[in-house]
């Protein structure tokens, strides 16, 4: 494992690379600086800020650093926003979102991931988060409407249920396409009774899975 000093060097290089990619929001950069990615990674990762996915418990993965930051940037979060996340995973994306908004409600179907993410989030001092051990397939109507929502999974068609739980002019990010192949990562913006779609690039997500994992 790299030393803390080398992690700081890798972080500085990563932040510089974001500027060349026009991801220059100072609040997002501050969030990245205050959420040490190393705390969310499994052991044995040399560079915490490389853009390569990393394995998690329960057969899940966490996205590479650049992809994670692009997701958060695409949400266009403001300080008073309330955000819904389906798929807590390691908790790294959750933590970045929480640094930028008023509150995050996050769901994951794996007990082991929820418990580990909770410990990591406390370690980095993030408290404006509610974590739930649920699949999140129905969203969270009791907490709606949300300003932003992100689902780390693929839907075969536009998920109207989630779009109905966001405010006018709110944003939902998810993947559209059949599971098992390449899908389109999309940003859906609610405009009146319709939704504007913007494609953000190809991804390979798993379909949204129903039910909690009883053994994990």
Buried (B, 14 or more C-beta within 10 A) or exposed (E): EBEEEEBEEBBEEBBEBBEEEEBEBEEBBEBBEEBBBBBBBEEEBEBBBBBEEBEBBBEBEBBBBBBBBBBBBBBBBEEEBBBBBBBBBBBBBBBBBBBBBBBBBBBBBBBBBBBBBBEBBEEBEBEBBEBBBBBBBEBBEEEBBBBBBBBBBBBEEBBEEBBEBBBEEBBBBBBBBEBEEEBBBBBBBBEEEEBEEEEBEEBEBBBBBEEBBEEE
